[in-house]
Each structure stands twice: as C-alpha cells, then as structure tokens.
Amino acid sequence: MYRSTKFHLYFTQVPEYTIADFIHRDSWWKNRGLLILNIYLILPLLSSVLNGLDSSMLNGLQILPGWQGYFHNPQGKILGLINCAQGIGALSGIPFSPYVSDLLGRRATLFIGATLSLAGVVTQALSTTVQVFIGARVLIGLGIAFSINSAPCSSANLRGKLTCLFNSMWYFGSIISAWICLVAYDRAGTSEWSWRIPVLLQATVPILQMMLIWFIPESPRFLAAKGLESRAARVLSRYHASGTKECDHLVAFEMAQIRHALNLEREIATSPSYLTCFATPGNRRRMFIIISIAIFSQWSGNGLVSSYINIVLDGIGITTTQTKSVINGGLQVFNIASALLGTMFVDKLGRRKLFLISNIGMLIVFSMWTITTALFDETKSAVAVKATVPLIFMFFFFYDFAYTPMIVSYTLEILPYNIRARGLAIMNFSAYLSNTFNVFVNPWALDAIGWKYYLVYCGWLVLELAFVMMFIVETKGRTLEETAALFDGVKLPRNTTKRSDSITFGRIPQYGLRPPRLEIDIPGDYFELHESSSIRSSVLGSHSHVELQERSKVQQSGVFGSPSYLEPQSEESTTRMK
C-alpha cells in the first residue's frame, strides 16, 4: 500500500527537477525517436506552407496580364474583397477549430482542414467569375483555420525551433507561389492557363495531408486530457525517449508535468470556454500580449508588399511584368532566409531580444522607405527607386527576424494547456481580422493619399516598440508548464531566463551531464495498471483520496512541490542545495 501511494504521488506532482535533467543531450538526429518524430512533423508544417502559398498566390496573380484581363482588371473595393476573402473564411472557422481539436484530436482536425482546403483550391482553379473566385478563397480560408490550429507533439528541447519553423514555412509557400507565377507567365503568356495552373498546383499540399496524417502520432496532452494516459506515455516513450519503456525517467517527468498542469487548470475552470481565456489576471495578461503581437504582425507595414506589391512597385516607377515578378520571387527567398535565421537565434538570444531587434530595425528602415517613396513621388528621381527596393528587403529582414518565426511560437509558449487551443484561435482570429481590415483598406488609402499613408505606419511602429519594451516576457529555456507559472503567481523579471533559489519552483540540484537518480523504481506496466482507476480519475478532475490529502502539502512547498522521496541521497548533492 505504501509503495502504491508513493507511485501515485510521484505521478500527480511535478517534481523539483527540470526537463534539462532528463532530456536527450546529443544531437536530435542521433536519437532515432526524435529523428522519426521530426520527419513526421513535416506534415503539419505543410499547413503553414499552404497558407503562404494561397496568401501569396494572389499577390503574384495581380502581376499577370492573363489574370487581370480575365477578371477585367479588378480595382478598389473588388480587389480588396478578393484579397481579404481568405481572411473572411479563416475568421469564420477559427472560433470553432479549437472545439474540434479538443473533441476529435489534432489529427482529425488537420484532416478536416485539408479536405476543405482541397475543395476550395479546385473551385478556385475552375472559377469563371469574380464571385466564384472570391467564394473559393473563403472556402480555402475556412480549411486553413482548422489546419493551423493543430499543434505538433515536439520534444521540449526542439519545441521552440519547431514552432518558430511552423510560421516561417509560410514563406516557403510564398516562394513556390511567386516563382510558379513567373514560370507560368513565361510559358503561357497572357493565356488564362497562366493563372489557372499555379492555382491548381496548390492542391498538392492538402492531398498529401489527407493521405499521410494518420501516420503521425496524436498529441500526448490531448490523449492525457481524454484519460488515455498509457497511450500518451507510449507516444512520449517512442518519440521522446527513443522507444524505451514507459518507466523511463524522461517519460515519467513529462507525464507528471502534463498531469499536474491538467489538474491545476481544471481547478481554475471545469468547463473551459473562450471566457476562460480572460477569467484570471494571468490569462488576461496573456491575451493582452497575444492579441497585441497578432495585430502587430499584420499592421507593421508588411501588408503593403505582401498583398499589393504590384501597386507598391508601380508607385516607384517599376511597371514591367518580368521585373515585378523577379523582385517578388527574390523577396520571398530572402524572407524565408531571414525567418530561418531568426529561428536559429530564438534559443540563443531569447524571445524578448529578438522582438526588440525586430521592432527597432523596422522603425528605422520603414522611415527611410517612406522618405525615398516621397522623393520619387515629388521628383521622379531614379536614385530614389534604386534606394527603395533594397530598403524593402531590409525592412522584411527585420520583420522576419522575429514576427515570422515567433508569432505562433510565443503564443503557444505562454498559454497553459486548457486554453492553448482557444488561445491560439484567438491569436489567429486577431491576426486574420487585422489582416482582413488591412488588405481591404490599403488599396483605397494608397489611391487616395499615396506615400502619405506610409506615415501612419511610422507612428504605429513607434507604439509597437514601446509595447515590446514594456510587456514582452522572456520565456527562453522553460517548458510549457513552467512558462505558465510566470503568469499565474511566480513573479520574475521580464528578461529572466534562469531560476534561482528564491523563486517558488522548488530547489534545483546540479547534476552536470548525468541525469538524476530517482529513488523509486517505476514498474513498466504502471500506466496500464492505473489508467482505469486513480490516474484516469485524476486526469478527469475526480481526485483520489491520497491526492486530496497531499494537495495542501504540495501547495505549501511551492508551485511544483518538493517531494522528499525524490531528493538525491549523496552528501555532495545535499550540500550543494543547502
């Protein structure tokens, strides 16, 4: 009885150790489980590729004479509506996608999104009127809303890079889009197939996702939330611990963190809804940051080129189709290189520093871009043209350095599990809403006041920089559950990346390169034996007698508790922790 009690307490508390004490320390490609997992996760990353492919497709189509002629040179309101149609579809689906994710799982949600996207792509490729074309883009946006809400089950040491890579893959789709449009123009000229073929090629991504999605593992947190903890442990064991038994210390630690987070979150809200995202001071702080950076990601001036490069280049005297297409294609390649560079620096510099570098750089460069555009408008100077194109590239370097890789990554890092899907949906909704407004208004404003419209963005970039300096919190080096504590009671400086003994996380022994020795042995069938009883009831919110007895002790000892039976027994380690 005593031994069983110790097992239960171990798996219902998060021990004092950190994930770094257990995690695989060699390169991820040397770990068979992580290698296979990362190959599998290419499939969810394709959702971002499809988003970039479709979002940038219209930017490329506007340059093509064949598309302009077929739809009678859409301008003003019609052009704005065509551009924001995908956003309208996404806004329609985003409020419902987290419920589907929590009900059916991430894989099923991704399959539904791919199916809707495929239907929209085929309809768009075969459209004969502007109205049908707009309707098809709404359907594609609806499908993307479900696809991008499915988060992968990456390991802790790669989660930051993979979630940053997810949004960076948007530019991989935009590269394909830009160069396909250029090749189609070279081969088909002004024929209607110069735009139908690029649109039809988008179908490749949803077809691949529909065929292969069932081969990737389901999210362990979703499985644990449904009471299927033995399956969750097997997923973690196979892909995070390279196929060792479920009693592996890394698997035990991750399961303990997941269960601990689920139990605490259910104490806060027994029936999570969108209101839960604003129910506590910590959650309101999260939403304030998330909604703000979502708006910043669309209103920093990037929308001018992302949606209307044809108009922007016309404004500085570049009018030939070939030149516009080459600039567009080259910019997309430069964008993904900049985003990947930012991804590599996420864990080295930290999230806060990347945001600061990005916003300072964008403010300086966009101000210079505004000046050169004004000079060309007033004097028609060729020097102004030559200066403006490099400034556009420099601006996107600073934008991509932080906002492209971190808009999704930072959102997921600061959200606890019970509102993670809904919080991600709120972020996506805010981004699409601001983008929809932006792309609808931009052509009107550019036609009405020309370069003076750029001054609005200059002022806005000043506000963005002030916000980043005041509110962005550093999350470098923490698991999702540990990051949640930063907003829910543990007060840390904004730039803190390492814990100290004064912080209520429990004491942290220093183990060097060797993982800690746990005092208890965990039976290999532990999850199987307990899934239908104490663990399952714990996960579903019905706490066992032992867990209720120990809860007050855990809360008194700290956020994660400090169970005595996990203390290292050597005198050396004991001395270091005093």
Secondary structure as a PSIPRED ss2 file (coil, helix, strand):
# PSIPRED VFORMAT (PSIPRED V4.0)

   1 M C   1.000  0.000  0.000
   2 Y H   0.000  1.000  0.000
   3 R H   0.000  1.000  0.000
   4 S H   0.000  1.000  0.000
   5 T H   0.000  1.000  0.000
   6 K H   0.000  1.000  0.000
   7 F H   0.000  1.000  0.000
   8 H H   0.000  1.000  0.000
   9 L H   0.000  1.000  0.000
  10 Y H   0.000  1.000  0.000
  11 F H   0.000  1.000  0.000
  12 T H   0.000  1.000  0.000
  13 Q C   1.000  0.000  0.000
  14 V C   1.000  0.000  0.000
  15 P C   1.000  0.000  0.000
  16 E C   1.000  0.000  0.000
  17 Y C   1.000  0.000  0.000
  18 T C   1.000  0.000  0.000
  19 I H   0.000  1.000  0.000
  20 A H   0.000  1.000  0.000
  21 D H   0.000  1.000  0.000
  22 F C   1.000  0.000  0.000
  23 I C   1.000  0.000  0.000
  24 H C   1.000  0.000  0.000
  25 R C   1.000  0.000  0.000
  26 D C   1.000  0.000  0.000
  27 S C   1.000  0.000  0.000
  28 W H   0.000  1.000  0.000
  29 W H   0.000  1.000  0.000
  30 K H   0.000  1.000  0.000
  31 N C   1.000  0.000  0.000
  32 R H   0.000  1.000  0.000
  33 G H   0.000  1.000  0.000
  34 L H   0.000  1.000  0.000
  35 L H   0.000  1.000  0.000
  36 I H   0.000  1.000  0.000
  37 L H   0.000  1.000  0.000
  38 N H   0.000  1.000  0.000
  39 I H   0.000  1.000  0.000
  40 Y H   0.000  1.000  0.000
  41 L C   1.000  0.000  0.000
  42 I H   0.000  1.000  0.000
  43 L H   0.000  1.000  0.000
  44 P H   0.000  1.000  0.000
  45 L H   0.000  1.000  0.000
  46 L H   0.000  1.000  0.000
  47 S H   0.000  1.000  0.000
  48 S H   0.000  1.000  0.000
  49 V H   0.000  1.000  0.000
  50 L H   0.000  1.000  0.000
  51 N H   0.000  1.000  0.000
  52 G H   0.000  1.000  0.000
  53 L H   0.000  1.000  0.000
  54 D H   0.000  1.000  0.000
  55 S H   0.000  1.000  0.000
  56 S H   0.000  1.000  0.000
  57 M H   0.000  1.000  0.000
  58 L H   0.000  1.000  0.000
  59 N H   0.000  1.000  0.000
  60 G H   0.000  1.000  0.000
  61 L H   0.000  1.000  0.000
  62 Q C   1.000  0.000  0.000
  63 I C   1.000  0.000  0.000
  64 L C   1.000  0.000  0.000
  65 P H   0.000  1.000  0.000
  66 G H   0.000  1.000  0.000
  67 W H   0.000  1.000  0.000
  68 Q H   0.000  1.000  0.000
  69 G H   0.000  1.000  0.000
  70 Y H   0.000  1.000  0.000
  71 F C   1.000  0.000  0.000
  72 H C   1.000  0.000  0.000
  73 N C   1.000  0.000  0.000
  74 P C   1.000  0.000  0.000
  75 Q C   1.000  0.000  0.000
  76 G H   0.000  1.000  0.000
  77 K H   0.000  1.000  0.000
  78 I H   0.000  1.000  0.000
  79 L H   0.000  1.000  0.000
  80 G H   0.000  1.000  0.000
  81 L H   0.000  1.000  0.000
  82 I H   0.000  1.000  0.000
  83 N H   0.000  1.000  0.000
  84 C H   0.000  1.000  0.000
  85 A H   0.000  1.000  0.000
  86 Q H   0.000  1.000  0.000
  87 G H   0.000  1.000  0.000
  88 I H   0.000  1.000  0.000
  89 G H   0.000  1.000  0.000
  90 A H   0.000  1.000  0.000
  91 L H   0.000  1.000  0.000
  92 S H   0.000  1.000  0.000
  93 G H   0.000  1.000  0.000
  94 I C   1.000  0.000  0.000
  95 P C   1.000  0.000  0.000
  96 F C   1.000  0.000  0.000
  97 S H   0.000  1.000  0.000
  98 P H   0.000  1.000  0.000
  99 Y H   0.000  1.000  0.000
 100 V H   0.000  1.000  0.000
 101 S H   0.000  1.000  0.000
 102 D H   0.000  1.000  0.000
 103 L H   0.000  1.000  0.000
 104 L H   0.000  1.000  0.000
 105 G C   1.000  0.000  0.000
 106 R H   0.000  1.000  0.000
 107 R H   0.000  1.000  0.000
 108 A H   0.000  1.000  0.000
 109 T H   0.000  1.000  0.000
 110 L H   0.000  1.000  0.000
 111 F H   0.000  1.000  0.000
 112 I H   0.000  1.000  0.000
 113 G H   0.000  1.000  0.000
 114 A H   0.000  1.000  0.000
 115 T H   0.000  1.000  0.000
 116 L H   0.000  1.000  0.000
 117 S H   0.000  1.000  0.000
 118 L H   0.000  1.000  0.000
 119 A H   0.000  1.000  0.000
 120 G H   0.000  1.000  0.000
 121 V H   0.000  1.000  0.000
 122 V H   0.000  1.000  0.000
 123 T H   0.000  1.000  0.000
 124 Q H   0.000  1.000  0.000
 125 A H   0.000  1.000  0.000
 126 L C   1.000  0.000  0.000
 127 S C   1.000  0.000  0.000
 128 T C   1.000  0.000  0.000
 129 T C   1.000  0.000  0.000
 130 V H   0.000  1.000  0.000
 131 Q H   0.000  1.000  0.000
 132 V H   0.000  1.000  0.000
 133 F H   0.000  1.000  0.000
 134 I H   0.000  1.000  0.000
 135 G H   0.000  1.000  0.000
 136 A H   0.000  1.000  0.000
 137 R H   0.000  1.000  0.000
 138 V H   0.000  1.000  0.000
 139 L H   0.000  1.000  0.000
 140 I H   0.000  1.000  0.000
 141 G H   0.000  1.000  0.000
 142 L H   0.000  1.000  0.000
 143 G H   0.000  1.000  0.000
 144 I H   0.000  1.000  0.000
 145 A H   0.000  1.000  0.000
 146 F H   0.000  1.000  0.000
 147 S H   0.000  1.000  0.000
 148 I C   1.000  0.000  0.000
 149 N C   1.000  0.000  0.000
 150 S C   1.000  0.000  0.000
 151 A C   1.000  0.000  0.000
 152 P C   1.000  0.000  0.000
 153 C C   1.000  0.000  0.000
 154 S C   1.000  0.000  0.000
 155 S C   1.000  0.000  0.000
 156 A H   0.000  1.000  0.000
 157 N H   0.000  1.000  0.000
 158 L H   0.000  1.000  0.000
 159 R H   0.000  1.000  0.000
 160 G H   0.000  1.000  0.000
 161 K H   0.000  1.000  0.000
 162 L H   0.000  1.000  0.000
 163 T H   0.000  1.000  0.000
 164 C H   0.000  1.000  0.000
 165 L H   0.000  1.000  0.000
 166 F H   0.000  1.000  0.000
 167 N H   0.000  1.000  0.000
 168 S H   0.000  1.000  0.000
 169 M H   0.000  1.000  0.000
 170 W H   0.000  1.000  0.000
 171 Y H   0.000  1.000  0.000
 172 F H   0.000  1.000  0.000
 173 G H   0.000  1.000  0.000
 174 S H   0.000  1.000  0.000
 175 I H   0.000  1.000  0.000
 176 I H   0.000  1.000  0.000
 177 S H   0.000  1.000  0.000
 178 A H   0.000  1.000  0.000
 179 W H   0.000  1.000  0.000
 180 I H   0.000  1.000  0.000
 181 C H   0.000  1.000  0.000
 182 L H   0.000  1.000  0.000
 183 V H   0.000  1.000  0.000
 184 A H   0.000  1.000  0.000
 185 Y H   0.000  1.000  0.000
 186 D H   0.000  1.000  0.000
 187 R H   0.000  1.000  0.000
 188 A H   0.000  1.000  0.000
 189 G C   1.000  0.000  0.000
 190 T C   1.000  0.000  0.000
 191 S C   1.000  0.000  0.000
 192 E C   1.000  0.000  0.000
 193 W H   0.000  1.000  0.000
 194 S H   0.000  1.000  0.000
 195 W H   0.000  1.000  0.000
 196 R H   0.000  1.000  0.000
 197 I H   0.000  1.000  0.000
 198 P H   0.000  1.000  0.000
 199 V H   0.000  1.000  0.000
 200 L H   0.000  1.000  0.000
 201 L H   0.000  1.000  0.000
 202 Q H   0.000  1.000  0.000
 203 A H   0.000  1.000  0.000
 204 T H   0.000  1.000  0.000
 205 V H   0.000  1.000  0.000
 206 P H   0.000  1.000  0.000
 207 I H   0.000  1.000  0.000
 208 L H   0.000  1.000  0.000
 209 Q H   0.000  1.000  0.000
 210 M H   0.000  1.000  0.000
 211 M H   0.000  1.000  0.000
 212 L H   0.000  1.000  0.000
 213 I H   0.000  1.000  0.000
 214 W H   0.000  1.000  0.000
 215 F H   0.000  1.000  0.000
 216 I C   1.000  0.000  0.000
 217 P C   1.000  0.000  0.000
 218 E C   1.000  0.000  0.000
 219 S C   1.000  0.000  0.000
 220 P H   0.000  1.000  0.000
 221 R H   0.000  1.000  0.000
 222 F H   0.000  1.000  0.000
 223 L H   0.000  1.000  0.000
 224 A H   0.000  1.000  0.000
 225 A H   0.000  1.000  0.000
 226 K C   1.000  0.000  0.000
 227 G C   1.000  0.000  0.000
 228 L C   1.000  0.000  0.000
 229 E H   0.000  1.000  0.000
 230 S H   0.000  1.000  0.000
 231 R H   0.000  1.000  0.000
 232 A H   0.000  1.000  0.000
 233 A H   0.000  1.000  0.000
 234 R H   0.000  1.000  0.000
 235 V H   0.000  1.000  0.000
 236 L H   0.000  1.000  0.000
 237 S H   0.000  1.000  0.000
 238 R H   0.000  1.000  0.000
 239 Y H   0.000  1.000  0.000
 240 H C   1.000  0.000  0.000
 241 A C   1.000  0.000  0.000
 242 S C   1.000  0.000  0.000
 243 G C   1.000  0.000  0.000
 244 T C   1.000  0.000  0.000
 245 K C   1.000  0.000  0.000
 246 E C   1.000  0.000  0.000
 247 C C   1.000  0.000  0.000
 248 D C   1.000  0.000  0.000
 249 H H   0.000  1.000  0.000
 250 L H   0.000  1.000  0.000
 251 V H   0.000  1.000  0.000
 252 A H   0.000  1.000  0.000
 253 F H   0.000  1.000  0.000
 254 E H   0.000  1.000  0.000
 255 M H   0.000  1.000  0.000
 256 A H   0.000  1.000  0.000
 257 Q H   0.000  1.000  0.000
 258 I H   0.000  1.000  0.000
 259 R H   0.000  1.000  0.000
 260 H H   0.000  1.000  0.000
 261 A H   0.000  1.000  0.000
 262 L H   0.000  1.000  0.000
 263 N H   0.000  1.000  0.000
 264 L H   0.000  1.000  0.000
 265 E H   0.000  1.000  0.000
 266 R H   0.000  1.000  0.000
 267 E H   0.000  1.000  0.000
 268 I H   0.000  1.000  0.000
 269 A C   1.000  0.000  0.000
 270 T C   1.000  0.000  0.000
 271 S C   1.000  0.000  0.000
 272 P C   1.000  0.000  0.000
 273 S C   1.000  0.000  0.000
 274 Y H   0.000  1.000  0.000
 275 L H   0.000  1.000  0.000
 276 T H   0.000  1.000  0.000
 277 C H   0.000  1.000  0.000
 278 F H   0.000  1.000  0.000
 279 A C   1.000  0.000  0.000
 280 T C   1.000  0.000  0.000
 281 P H   0.000  1.000  0.000
 282 G H   0.000  1.000  0.000
 283 N H   0.000  1.000  0.000
 284 R H   0.000  1.000  0.000
 285 R H   0.000  1.000  0.000
 286 R H   0.000  1.000  0.000
 287 M H   0.000  1.000  0.000
 288 F H   0.000  1.000  0.000
 289 I H   0.000  1.000  0.000
 290 I H   0.000  1.000  0.000
 291 I H   0.000  1.000  0.000
 292 S H   0.000  1.000  0.000
 293 I H   0.000  1.000  0.000
 294 A H   0.000  1.000  0.000
 295 I H   0.000  1.000  0.000
 296 F H   0.000  1.000  0.000
 297 S C   1.000  0.000  0.000
 298 Q C   1.000  0.000  0.000
 299 W C   1.000  0.000  0.000
 300 S C   1.000  0.000  0.000
 301 G C   1.000  0.000  0.000
 302 N H   0.000  1.000  0.000
 303 G H   0.000  1.000  0.000
 304 L H   0.000  1.000  0.000
 305 V H   0.000  1.000  0.000
 306 S H   0.000  1.000  0.000
 307 S H   0.000  1.000  0.000
 308 Y H   0.000  1.000  0.000
 309 I H   0.000  1.000  0.000
 310 N H   0.000  1.000  0.000
 311 I H   0.000  1.000  0.000
 312 V H   0.000  1.000  0.000
 313 L H   0.000  1.000  0.000
 314 D H   0.000  1.000  0.000
 315 G H   0.000  1.000  0.000
 316 I C   1.000  0.000  0.000
 317 G C   1.000  0.000  0.000
 318 I C   1.000  0.000  0.000
 319 T C   1.000  0.000  0.000
 320 T C   1.000  0.000  0.000
 321 T H   0.000  1.000  0.000
 322 Q H   0.000  1.000  0.000
 323 T H   0.000  1.000  0.000
 324 K H   0.000  1.000  0.000
 325 S H   0.000  1.000  0.000
 326 V H   0.000  1.000  0.000
 327 I H   0.000  1.000  0.000
 328 N H   0.000  1.000  0.000
 329 G H   0.000  1.000  0.000
 330 G H   0.000  1.000  0.000
 331 L H   0.000  1.000  0.000
 332 Q H   0.000  1.000  0.000
 333 V H   0.000  1.000  0.000
 334 F H   0.000  1.000  0.000
 335 N H   0.000  1.000  0.000
 336 I H   0.000  1.000  0.000
 337 A H   0.000  1.000  0.000
 338 S H   0.000  1.000  0.000
 339 A H   0.000  1.000  0.000
 340 L H   0.000  1.000  0.000
 341 L H   0.000  1.000  0.000
 342 G H   0.000  1.000  0.000
 343 T H   0.000  1.000  0.000
 344 M H   0.000  1.000  0.000
 345 F H   0.000  1.000  0.000
 346 V H   0.000  1.000  0.000
 347 D H   0.000  1.000  0.000
 348 K H   0.000  1.000  0.000
 349 L H   0.000  1.000  0.000
 350 G C   1.000  0.000  0.000
 351 R H   0.000  1.000  0.000
 352 R H   0.000  1.000  0.000
 353 K H   0.000  1.000  0.000
 354 L H   0.000  1.000  0.000
 355 F H   0.000  1.000  0.000
 356 L H   0.000  1.000  0.000
 357 I H   0.000  1.000  0.000
 358 S H   0.000  1.000  0.000
 359 N H   0.000  1.000  0.000
 360 I H   0.000  1.000  0.000
 361 G H   0.000  1.000  0.000
 362 M H   0.000  1.000  0.000
 363 L H   0.000  1.000  0.000
 364 I H   0.000  1.000  0.000
 365 V H   0.000  1.000  0.000
 366 F H   0.000  1.000  0.000
 367 S H   0.000  1.000  0.000
 368 M H   0.000  1.000  0.000
 369 W H   0.000  1.000  0.000
 370 T H   0.000  1.000  0.000
 371 I H   0.000  1.000  0.000
 372 T H   0.000  1.000  0.000
 373 T H   0.000  1.000  0.000
 374 A H   0.000  1.000  0.000
 375 L H   0.000  1.000  0.000
 376 F H   0.000  1.000  0.000
 377 D H   0.000  1.000  0.000
 378 E H   0.000  1.000  0.000
 379 T H   0.000  1.000  0.000
 380 K C   1.000  0.000  0.000
 381 S C   1.000  0.000  0.000
 382 A H   0.000  1.000  0.000
 383 V H   0.000  1.000  0.000
 384 A H   0.000  1.000  0.000
 385 V H   0.000  1.000  0.000
 386 K H   0.000  1.000  0.000
 387 A H   0.000  1.000  0.000
 388 T H   0.000  1.000  0.000
 389 V H   0.000  1.000  0.000
 390 P H   0.000  1.000  0.000
 391 L H   0.000  1.000  0.000
 392 I H   0.000  1.000  0.000
 393 F H   0.000  1.000  0.000
 394 M H   0.000  1.000  0.000
 395 F H   0.000  1.000  0.000
 396 F H   0.000  1.000  0.000
 397 F H   0.000  1.000  0.000
 398 F H   0.000  1.000  0.000
 399 Y H   0.000  1.000  0.000
 400 D H   0.000  1.000  0.000
 401 F H   0.000  1.000  0.000
 402 A H   0.000  1.000  0.000
 403 Y H   0.000  1.000  0.000
 404 T H   0.000  1.000  0.000
 405 P H   0.000  1.000  0.000
 406 M H   0.000  1.000  0.000
 407 I H   0.000  1.000  0.000
 408 V H   0.000  1.000  0.000
 409 S H   0.000  1.000  0.000
 410 Y H   0.000  1.000  0.000
 411 T H   0.000  1.000  0.000
 412 L H   0.000  1.000  0.000
 413 E H   0.000  1.000  0.000
 414 I H   0.000  1.000  0.000
 415 L C   1.000  0.000  0.000
 416 P C   1.000  0.000  0.000
 417 Y H   0.000  1.000  0.000
 418 N H   0.000  1.000  0.000
 419 I H   0.000  1.000  0.000
 420 R H   0.000  1.000  0.000
 421 A H   0.000  1.000  0.000
 422 R H   0.000  1.000  0.000
 423 G H   0.000  1.000  0.000
 424 L H   0.000  1.000  0.000
 425 A H   0.000  1.000  0.000
 426 I H   0.000  1.000  0.000
 427 M H   0.000  1.000  0.000
 428 N H   0.000  1.000  0.000
 429 F H   0.000  1.000  0.000
 430 S H   0.000  1.000  0.000
 431 A H   0.000  1.000  0.000
 432 Y H   0.000  1.000  0.000
 433 L H   0.000  1.000  0.000
 434 S H   0.000  1.000  0.000
 435 N H   0.000  1.000  0.000
 436 T H   0.000  1.000  0.000
 437 F H   0.000  1.000  0.000
 438 N H   0.000  1.000  0.000
 439 V H   0.000  1.000  0.000
 440 F H   0.000  1.000  0.000
 441 V H   0.000  1.000  0.000
 442 N H   0.000  1.000  0.000
 443 P H   0.000  1.000  0.000
 444 W H   0.000  1.000  0.000
 445 A H   0.000  1.000  0.000
 446 L H   0.000  1.000  0.000
 447 D H   0.000  1.000  0.000
 448 A H   0.000  1.000  0.000
 449 I H   0.000  1.000  0.000
 450 G H   0.000  1.000  0.000
 451 W H   0.000  1.000  0.000
 452 K H   0.000  1.000  0.000
 453 Y H   0.000  1.000  0.000
 454 Y H   0.000  1.000  0.000
 455 L H   0.000  1.000  0.000
 456 V H   0.000  1.000  0.000
 457 Y H   0.000  1.000  0.000
 458 C H   0.000  1.000  0.000
 459 G H   0.000  1.000  0.000
 460 W H   0.000  1.000  0.000
 461 L H   0.000  1.000  0.000
 462 V H   0.000  1.000  0.000
 463 L H   0.000  1.000  0.000
 464 E H   0.000  1.000  0.000
 465 L H   0.000  1.000  0.000
 466 A H   0.000  1.000  0.000
 467 F H   0.000  1.000  0.000
 468 V H   0.000  1.000  0.000
 469 M H   0.000  1.000  0.000
 470 M H   0.000  1.000  0.000
 471 F H   0.000  1.000  0.000
 472 I C   1.000  0.000  0.000
 473 V C   1.000  0.000  0.000
 474 E C   1.000  0.000  0.000
 475 T C   1.000  0.000  0.000
 476 K C   1.000  0.000  0.000
 477 G C   1.000  0.000  0.000
 478 R C   1.000  0.000  0.000
 479 T C   1.000  0.000  0.000
 480 L H   0.000  1.000  0.000
 481 E H   0.000  1.000  0.000
 482 E H   0.000  1.000  0.000
 483 T H   0.000  1.000  0.000
 484 A H   0.000  1.000  0.000
 485 A H   0.000  1.000  0.000
 486 L H   0.000  1.000  0.000
 487 F H   0.000  1.000  0.000
 488 D C   1.000  0.000  0.000
 489 G C   1.000  0.000  0.000
 490 V C   1.000  0.000  0.000
 491 K C   1.000  0.000  0.000
 492 L C   1.000  0.000  0.000
 493 P C   1.000  0.000  0.000
 494 R C   1.000  0.000  0.000
 495 N C   1.000  0.000  0.000
 496 T C   1.000  0.000  0.000
 497 T C   1.000  0.000  0.000
 498 K C   1.000  0.000  0.000
 499 R C   1.000  0.000  0.000
 500 S C   1.000  0.000  0.000
 501 D C   1.000  0.000  0.000
 502 S C   1.000  0.000  0.000
 503 I C   1.000  0.000  0.000
 504 T C   1.000  0.000  0.000
 505 F C   1.000  0.000  0.000
 506 G C   1.000  0.000  0.000
 507 R C   1.000  0.000  0.000
 508 I C   1.000  0.000  0.000
 509 P C   1.000  0.000  0.000
 510 Q C   1.000  0.000  0.000
 511 Y C   1.000  0.000  0.000
 512 G C   1.000  0.000  0.000
 513 L C   1.000  0.000  0.000
 514 R C   1.000  0.000  0.000
 515 P C   1.000  0.000  0.000
 516 P C   1.000  0.000  0.000
 517 R C   1.000  0.000  0.000
 518 L C   1.000  0.000  0.000
 519 E C   1.000  0.000  0.000
 520 I C   1.000  0.000  0.000
 521 D C   1.000  0.000  0.000
 522 I C   1.000  0.000  0.000
 523 P C   1.000  0.000  0.000
 524 G C   1.000  0.000  0.000
 525 D C   1.000  0.000  0.000
 526 Y H   0.000  1.000  0.000
 527 F H   0.000  1.000  0.000
 528 E H   0.000  1.000  0.000
 529 L H   0.000  1.000  0.000
 530 H H   0.000  1.000  0.000
 531 E C   1.000  0.000  0.000
 532 S C   1.000  0.000  0.000
 533 S C   1.000  0.000  0.000
 534 S H   0.000  1.000  0.000
 535 I H   0.000  1.000  0.000
 536 R H   0.000  1.000  0.000
 537 S H   0.000  1.000  0.000
 538 S H   0.000  1.000  0.000
 539 V H   0.000  1.000  0.000
 540 L C   1.000  0.000  0.000
 541 G C   1.000  0.000  0.000
 542 S C   1.000  0.000  0.000
 543 H C   1.000  0.000  0.000
 544 S C   1.000  0.000  0.000
 545 H H   0.000  1.000  0.000
 546 V H   0.000  1.000  0.000
 547 E H   0.000  1.000  0.000
 548 L H   0.000  1.000  0.000
 549 Q H   0.000  1.000  0.000
 550 E H   0.000  1.000  0.000
 551 R H   0.000  1.000  0.000
 552 S H   0.000  1.000  0.000
 553 K H   0.000  1.000  0.000
 554 V H   0.000  1.000  0.000
 555 Q H   0.000  1.000  0.000
 556 Q H   0.000  1.000  0.000
 557 S H   0.000  1.000  0.000
 558 G C   1.000  0.000  0.000
 559 V C   1.000  0.000  0.000
 560 F C   1.000  0.000  0.000
 561 G C   1.000  0.000  0.000
 562 S C   1.000  0.000  0.000
 563 P C   1.000  0.000  0.000
 564 S H   0.000  1.000  0.000
 565 Y H   0.000  1.000  0.000
 566 L H   0.000  1.000  0.000
 567 E C   1.000  0.000  0.000
 568 P C   1.000  0.000  0.000
 569 Q C   1.000  0.000  0.000
 570 S C   1.000  0.000  0.000
 571 E H   0.000  1.000  0.000
 572 E H   0.000  1.000  0.000
 573 S H   0.000  1.000  0.000
 574 T H   0.000  1.000  0.000
 575 T H   0.000  1.000  0.000
 576 R H   0.000  1.000  0.000
 577 M H   0.000  1.000  0.000
 578 K C   1.000  0.000  0.000
